[in-house]
Amino acid sequence: MAAPEFRLDGEVVVVVGASRGIGAAVALACAQAGAREVVLLGRDPAALVPVGHDVEVWGARATSIGCDVTTKASIEVAFARMERADVVVYNAGVNQPEPFLEVEVETLDRLIAVNLRGAFLVAQAAVAKMLEGGRGGTIVTISSQMGHVGAARRTAYCATKHAVEGLTKALAVEHAADGIRAVTIAPTFVRTAMTAPQLDDPETGPALLSQIPQGRFGTPEEVAAAVVFVASPAAALMTGTSLVLDGGWTAR
């Protein structure tokens, strides 16, 4: 039996939160894997331009669209501009670590709005587009190891990521017959320009690192590689589950 394809040849891939870090790496990896078009969504269209240039180096068409994931109308307008959506990757996310008793309702609402509500609304728009095309597709949500465990100072974040895991399971069951798969990628702490100050902090960094058996943080490219696998025919039987990239954090 021939080996399954770890490719995205001819696919239209939508990356939400594509301007930097993991999102930018996912966009580039999908182009390298043969995607015909990579649609880049983000709050600031100008910030998407450099990513689009990198995508086009690999022969894929890049389309940049401004989108606010906390607003349903903005999401609907963005998806209406798309010819089709074969793979949709939700990478938007925020966090604000702080003690449980200090979490303000405004902080809770902000994390829910971006991490959960945005993921839910994008998934709705993605499913509608996939059903319209009759081709099925794959919805990949960048979750977190914190969607599988708990951690001090991360109650609001853990709550939203656990919810995303539940959303993914239910979505996968409801639309399996339509040829639509739903999977989460759950990484450990990943080094990006945004997380570097925290990971390089002389107290916080070593404390976090001590909980990762492999003894290192992740990279955006490792997460992007997992996205390509999950979205490819090689993972055709995978749905309603999570691919955990945590260096062993949740195995303890």
Contacts in CASP RR format, 6 or more apart in sequence:
PFRMAT RR
TARGET T0000
AUTHOR 0000-0000-0000
METHOD contacts of the structure
MODEL  1
MAAPEFRLDGEVVVVVGASRGIGAAVALACAQAGAREVVLLGRDPAALVP
VGHDVEVWGARATSIGCDVTTKASIEVAFARMERADVVVYNAGVNQPEPF
LEVEVETLDRLIAVNLRGAFLVAQAAVAKMLEGGRGGTIVTISSQMGHVG
AARRTAYCATKHAVEGLTKALAVEHAADGIRAVTIAPTFVRTAMTAPQLD
DPETGPALLSQIPQGRFGTPEEVAAAVVFVASPAAALMTGTSLVLDGGWT
AR
4 232 0 8 1.000
4 233 0 8 1.000
4 234 0 8 1.000
4 236 0 8 1.000
5 232 0 8 1.000
5 233 0 8 1.000
5 234 0 8 1.000
6 33 0 8 1.000
6 228 0 8 1.000
6 229 0 8 1.000
6 232 0 8 1.000
6 234 0 8 1.000
7 33 0 8 1.000
7 34 0 8 1.000
7 232 0 8 1.000
7 233 0 8 1.000
8 30 0 8 1.000
8 33 0 8 1.000
8 34 0 8 1.000
8 35 0 8 1.000
8 86 0 8 1.000
8 87 0 8 1.000
8 228 0 8 1.000
8 231 0 8 1.000
8 232 0 8 1.000
9 33 0 8 1.000
9 34 0 8 1.000
9 35 0 8 1.000
9 36 0 8 1.000
10 34 0 8 1.000
10 35 0 8 1.000
10 36 0 8 1.000
11 30 0 8 1.000
11 34 0 8 1.000
11 35 0 8 1.000
11 36 0 8 1.000
11 86 0 8 1.000
11 87 0 8 1.000
11 231 0 8 1.000
12 35 0 8 1.000
12 36 0 8 1.000
12 37 0 8 1.000
12 38 0 8 1.000
12 39 0 8 1.000
12 82 0 8 1.000
12 83 0 8 1.000
12 84 0 8 1.000
12 85 0 8 1.000
12 86 0 8 1.000
12 87 0 8 1.000
13 27 0 8 1.000
13 30 0 8 1.000
13 35 0 8 1.000
13 37 0 8 1.000
13 38 0 8 1.000
13 39 0 8 1.000
13 86 0 8 1.000
13 87 0 8 1.000
13 88 0 8 1.000
13 89 0 8 1.000
13 231 0 8 1.000
14 38 0 8 1.000
14 39 0 8 1.000
14 41 0 8 1.000
14 82 0 8 1.000
14 85 0 8 1.000
14 87 0 8 1.000
14 88 0 8 1.000
14 89 0 8 1.000
14 126 0 8 1.000
15 23 0 8 1.000
15 26 0 8 1.000
15 27 0 8 1.000
15 30 0 8 1.000
15 38 0 8 1.000
15 39 0 8 1.000
15 40 0 8 1.000
15 41 0 8 1.000
15 89 0 8 1.000
15 91 0 8 1.000
16 41 0 8 1.000
16 42 0 8 1.000
16 67 0 8 1.000
16 69 0 8 1.000
16 88 0 8 1.000
16 89 0 8 1.000
16 90 0 8 1.000
16 91 0 8 1.000
16 92 0 8 1.000
16 122 0 8 1.000
17 23 0 8 1.000
17 40 0 8 1.000
17 41 0 8 1.000
17 42 0 8 1.000
17 91 0 8 1.000
17 92 0 8 1.000
18 24 0 8 1.000
18 26 0 8 1.000
18 27 0 8 1.000
18 38 0 8 1.000
18 40 0 8 1.000
18 41 0 8 1.000
18 42 0 8 1.000
18 48 0 8 1.000
18 51 0 8 1.000
18 91 0 8 1.000
19 40 0 8 1.000
19 42 0 8 1.000
19 43 0 8 1.000
19 44 0 8 1.000
19 47 0 8 1.000
19 48 0 8 1.000
19 51 0 8 1.000
20 47 0 8 1.000
20 51 0 8 1.000
20 192 0 8 1.000
20 193 0 8 1.000
20 194 0 8 1.000
21 192 0 8 1.000
21 193 0 8 1.000
21 194 0 8 1.000
21 220 0 8 1.000
22 91 0 8 1.000
22 142 0 8 1.000
22 187 0 8 1.000
22 190 0 8 1.000
22 192 0 8 1.000
22 220 0 8 1.000
22 223 0 8 1.000
22 224 0 8 1.000
23 89 0 8 1.000
23 91 0 8 1.000
23 142 0 8 1.000
23 220 0 8 1.000
23 224 0 8 1.000
24 51 0 8 1.000
24 54 0 8 1.000
24 220 0 8 1.000
25 220 0 8 1.000
25 221 0 8 1.000
25 223 0 8 1.000
25 224 0 8 1.000
26 89 0 8 1.000
26 91 0 8 1.000
26 220 0 8 1.000
26 223 0 8 1.000
26 224 0 8 1.000
26 227 0 8 1.000
27 38 0 8 1.000
27 40 0 8 1.000
27 51 0 8 1.000
27 52 0 8 1.000
27 54 0 8 1.000
27 55 0 8 1.000
27 62 0 8 1.000
28 51 0 8 1.000
28 54 0 8 1.000
28 55 0 8 1.000
28 58 0 8 1.000
28 224 0 8 1.000
29 221 0 8 1.000
29 224 0 8 1.000
29 225 0 8 1.000
29 227 0 8 1.000
29 228 0 8 1.000
30 38 0 8 1.000
30 60 0 8 1.000
30 87 0 8 1.000
30 89 0 8 1.000
30 224 0 8 1.000
30 227 0 8 1.000
30 228 0 8 1.000
30 231 0 8 1.000
31 38 0 8 1.000
31 54 0 8 1.000
31 55 0 8 1.000
31 56 0 8 1.000
31 57 0 8 1.000
31 58 0 8 1.000
31 59 0 8 1.000
31 60 0 8 1.000
31 62 0 8 1.000
32 58 0 8 1.000
33 228 0 8 1.000
33 232 0 8 1.000
34 58 0 8 1.000
34 60 0 8 1.000
35 60 0 8 1.000
35 87 0 8 1.000
36 60 0 8 1.000
36 61 0 8 1.000
37 60 0 8 1.000
37 61 0 8 1.000
37 62 0 8 1.000
37 63 0 8 1.000
37 83 0 8 1.000
38 52 0 8 1.000
38 55 0 8 1.000
38 60 0 8 1.000
38 61 0 8 1.000
38 62 0 8 1.000
38 63 0 8 1.000
39 63 0 8 1.000
39 65 0 8 1.000
39 82 0 8 1.000
39 85 0 8 1.000
40 48 0 8 1.000
40 51 0 8 1.000
40 52 0 8 1.000
40 55 0 8 1.000
40 62 0 8 1.000
40 63 0 8 1.000
40 64 0 8 1.000
40 65 0 8 1.000
41 48 0 8 1.000
41 65 0 8 1.000
41 66 0 8 1.000
41 67 0 8 1.000
41 69 0 8 1.000
41 78 0 8 1.000
42 48 0 8 1.000
42 65 0 8 1.000
42 66 0 8 1.000
42 67 0 8 1.000
42 92 0 8 1.000
43 66 0 8 1.000
43 67 0 8 1.000
43 68 0 8 1.000
44 66 0 8 1.000
45 64 0 8 1.000
45 65 0 8 1.000
45 66 0 8 1.000
48 64 0 8 1.000
48 66 0 8 1.000
49 64 0 8 1.000
51 62 0 8 1.000
51 64 0 8 1.000
52 62 0 8 1.000
52 64 0 8 1.000
53 62 0 8 1.000
55 62 0 8 1.000
56 62 0 8 1.000
63 81 0 8 1.000
63 82 0 8 1.000
65 78 0 8 1.000
65 81 0 8 1.000
66 74 0 8 1.000
66 78 0 8 1.000
67 74 0 8 1.000
67 75 0 8 1.000
67 77 0 8 1.000
67 78 0 8 1.000
68 74 0 8 1.000
68 75 0 8 1.000
69 75 0 8 1.000
69 92 0 8 1.000
69 114 0 8 1.000
69 118 0 8 1.000
69 119 0 8 1.000
69 121 0 8 1.000
69 122 0 8 1.000
70 113 0 8 1.000
70 114 0 8 1.000
70 117 0 8 1.000
70 118 0 8 1.000
72 121 0 8 1.000
75 118 0 8 1.000
75 121 0 8 1.000
75 122 0 8 1.000
75 125 0 8 1.000
76 125 0 8 1.000
78 125 0 8 1.000
79 85 0 8 1.000
79 125 0 8 1.000
79 126 0 8 1.000
79 128 0 8 1.000
79 129 0 8 1.000
82 129 0 8 1.000
84 129 0 8 1.000
84 133 0 8 1.000
84 135 0 8 1.000
85 126 0 8 1.000
85 129 0 8 1.000
85 130 0 8 1.000
85 137 0 8 1.000
86 130 0 8 1.000
86 135 0 8 1.000
86 136 0 8 1.000
86 137 0 8 1.000
86 138 0 8 1.000
87 137 0 8 1.000
87 138 0 8 1.000
87 139 0 8 1.000
87 140 0 8 1.000
87 231 0 8 1.000
88 122 0 8 1.000
88 123 0 8 1.000
88 126 0 8 1.000
88 138 0 8 1.000
88 139 0 8 1.000
88 140 0 8 1.000
89 140 0 8 1.000
89 141 0 8 1.000
89 142 0 8 1.000
89 227 0 8 1.000
89 231 0 8 1.000
90 118 0 8 1.000
90 119 0 8 1.000
90 122 0 8 1.000
90 123 0 8 1.000
90 139 0 8 1.000
90 140 0 8 1.000
90 141 0 8 1.000
90 142 0 8 1.000
91 142 0 8 1.000
92 114 0 8 1.000
92 115 0 8 1.000
92 118 0 8 1.000
92 119 0 8 1.000
93 114 0 8 1.000
93 115 0 8 1.000
93 142 0 8 1.000
94 110 0 8 1.000
94 111 0 8 1.000
94 114 0 8 1.000
94 115 0 8 1.000
95 111 0 8 1.000
95 154 0 8 1.000
95 157 0 8 1.000
96 107 0 8 1.000
96 110 0 8 1.000
96 111 0 8 1.000
96 156 0 8 1.000
96 157 0 8 1.000
97 153 0 8 1.000
97 154 0 8 1.000
97 157 0 8 1.000
98 107 0 8 1.000
98 153 0 8 1.000
99 152 0 8 1.000
99 153 0 8 1.000
100 153 0 8 1.000
100 155 0 8 1.000
103 155 0 8 1.000
103 156 0 8 1.000
107 156 0 8 1.000
108 156 0 8 1.000
111 156 0 8 1.000
111 157 0 8 1.000
111 159 0 8 1.000
111 160 0 8 1.000
112 156 0 8 1.000
112 159 0 8 1.000
112 160 0 8 1.000
115 157 0 8 1.000
115 160 0 8 1.000
115 161 0 8 1.000
115 164 0 8 1.000
116 160 0 8 1.000
116 163 0 8 1.000
116 164 0 8 1.000
116 167 0 8 1.000
119 141 0 8 1.000
119 164 0 8 1.000
119 167 0 8 1.000
120 167 0 8 1.000
123 139 0 8 1.000
123 141 0 8 1.000
123 167 0 8 1.000
123 171 0 8 1.000
123 182 0 8 1.000
126 139 0 8 1.000
127 139 0 8 1.000
127 171 0 8 1.000
127 175 0 8 1.000
127 178 0 8 1.000
127 180 0 8 1.000
130 136 0 8 1.000
130 137 0 8 1.000
130 178 0 8 1.000
130 180 0 8 1.000
131 178 0 8 1.000
131 180 0 8 1.000
134 178 0 8 1.000
136 178 0 8 1.000
136 179 0 8 1.000
136 180 0 8 1.000
137 179 0 8 1.000
137 180 0 8 1.000
137 181 0 8 1.000
138 180 0 8 1.000
138 181 0 8 1.000
138 182 0 8 1.000
138 183 0 8 1.000
138 230 0 8 1.000
138 231 0 8 1.000
139 168 0 8 1.000
139 171 0 8 1.000
139 180 0 8 1.000
139 181 0 8 1.000
139 182 0 8 1.000
139 183 0 8 1.000
140 182 0 8 1.000
140 183 0 8 1.000
140 184 0 8 1.000
140 185 0 8 1.000
140 227 0 8 1.000
140 230 0 8 1.000
140 231 0 8 1.000
141 164 0 8 1.000
141 167 0 8 1.000
141 168 0 8 1.000
141 182 0 8 1.000
141 183 0 8 1.000
141 184 0 8 1.000
141 185 0 8 1.000
142 184 0 8 1.000
142 185 0 8 1.000
142 187 0 8 1.000
142 223 0 8 1.000
142 227 0 8 1.000
143 161 0 8 1.000
143 164 0 8 1.000
143 165 0 8 1.000
143 168 0 8 1.000
143 184 0 8 1.000
143 185 0 8 1.000
143 186 0 8 1.000
143 242 0 8 1.000
144 157 0 8 1.000
144 161 0 8 1.000
144 186 0 8 1.000
144 187 0 8 1.000
145 186 0 8 1.000
145 187 0 8 1.000
145 188 0 8 1.000
145 244 0 8 1.000
145 246 0 8 1.000
145 249 0 8 1.000
145 250 0 8 1.000
146 154 0 8 1.000
146 157 0 8 1.000
146 158 0 8 1.000
146 161 0 8 1.000
147 158 0 8 1.000
147 161 0 8 1.000
147 162 0 8 1.000
147 164 0 8 1.000
147 165 0 8 1.000
147 186 0 8 1.000
147 242 0 8 1.000
148 162 0 8 1.000
148 165 0 8 1.000
148 186 0 8 1.000
148 242 0 8 1.000
148 244 0 8 1.000
148 250 0 8 1.000
149 158 0 8 1.000
149 249 0 8 1.000
149 250 0 8 1.000
150 158 0 8 1.000
151 158 0 8 1.000
161 186 0 8 1.000
164 184 0 8 1.000
165 184 0 8 1.000
165 186 0 8 1.000
165 242 0 8 1.000
168 182 0 8 1.000
168 183 0 8 1.000
168 184 0 8 1.000
168 240 0 8 1.000
168 241 0 8 1.000
168 242 0 8 1.000
169 182 0 8 1.000
169 240 0 8 1.000
169 241 0 8 1.000
171 180 0 8 1.000
171 182 0 8 1.000
171 240 0 8 1.000
172 180 0 8 1.000
172 181 0 8 1.000
172 182 0 8 1.000
172 183 0 8 1.000
172 239 0 8 1.000
172 240 0 8 1.000
172 241 0 8 1.000
173 240 0 8 1.000
175 182 0 8 1.000
176 239 0 8 1.000
181 235 0 8 1.000
181 236 0 8 1.000
181 238 0 8 1.000
181 239 0 8 1.000
181 240 0 8 1.000
182 239 0 8 1.000
182 240 0 8 1.000
183 230 0 8 1.000
183 235 0 8 1.000
183 238 0 8 1.000
183 239 0 8 1.000
183 240 0 8 1.000
183 241 0 8 1.000
183 242 0 8 1.000
183 243 0 8 1.000
184 241 0 8 1.000
184 242 0 8 1.000
184 243 0 8 1.000
185 223 0 8 1.000
185 226 0 8 1.000
185 227 0 8 1.000
185 230 0 8 1.000
185 242 0 8 1.000
185 243 0 8 1.000
185 245 0 8 1.000
186 242 0 8 1.000
186 243 0 8 1.000
186 244 0 8 1.000
186 245 0 8 1.000
186 246 0 8 1.000
187 218 0 8 1.000
187 222 0 8 1.000
187 223 0 8 1.000
187 226 0 8 1.000
187 245 0 8 1.000
187 246 0 8 1.000
188 212 0 8 1.000
188 217 0 8 1.000
188 218 0 8 1.000
188 245 0 8 1.000
188 246 0 8 1.000
188 247 0 8 1.000
188 248 0 8 1.000
188 249 0 8 1.000
189 195 0 8 1.000
189 199 0 8 1.000
189 208 0 8 1.000
189 212 0 8 1.000
189 217 0 8 1.000
189 218 0 8 1.000
190 217 0 8 1.000
190 218 0 8 1.000
190 219 0 8 1.000
190 220 0 8 1.000
190 222 0 8 1.000
190 223 0 8 1.000
191 199 0 8 1.000
191 217 0 8 1.000
191 218 0 8 1.000
191 219 0 8 1.000
191 220 0 8 1.000
192 220 0 8 1.000
198 204 0 8 1.000
198 205 0 8 1.000
199 205 0 8 1.000
199 208 0 8 1.000
199 217 0 8 1.000
208 217 0 8 1.000
209 215 0 8 1.000
209 216 0 8 1.000
209 217 0 8 1.000
211 249 0 8 1.000
211 252 0 8 1.000
212 246 0 8 1.000
212 247 0 8 1.000
212 248 0 8 1.000
212 249 0 8 1.000
213 247 0 8 1.000
213 248 0 8 1.000
213 249 0 8 1.000
213 251 0 8 1.000
213 252 0 8 1.000
214 247 0 8 1.000
214 248 0 8 1.000
215 247 0 8 1.000
216 247 0 8 1.000
218 245 0 8 1.000
218 247 0 8 1.000
222 245 0 8 1.000
223 245 0 8 1.000
226 243 0 8 1.000
226 245 0 8 1.000
229 235 0 8 1.000
229 243 0 8 1.000
230 238 0 8 1.000
230 243 0 8 1.000
244 250 0 8 1.000
END
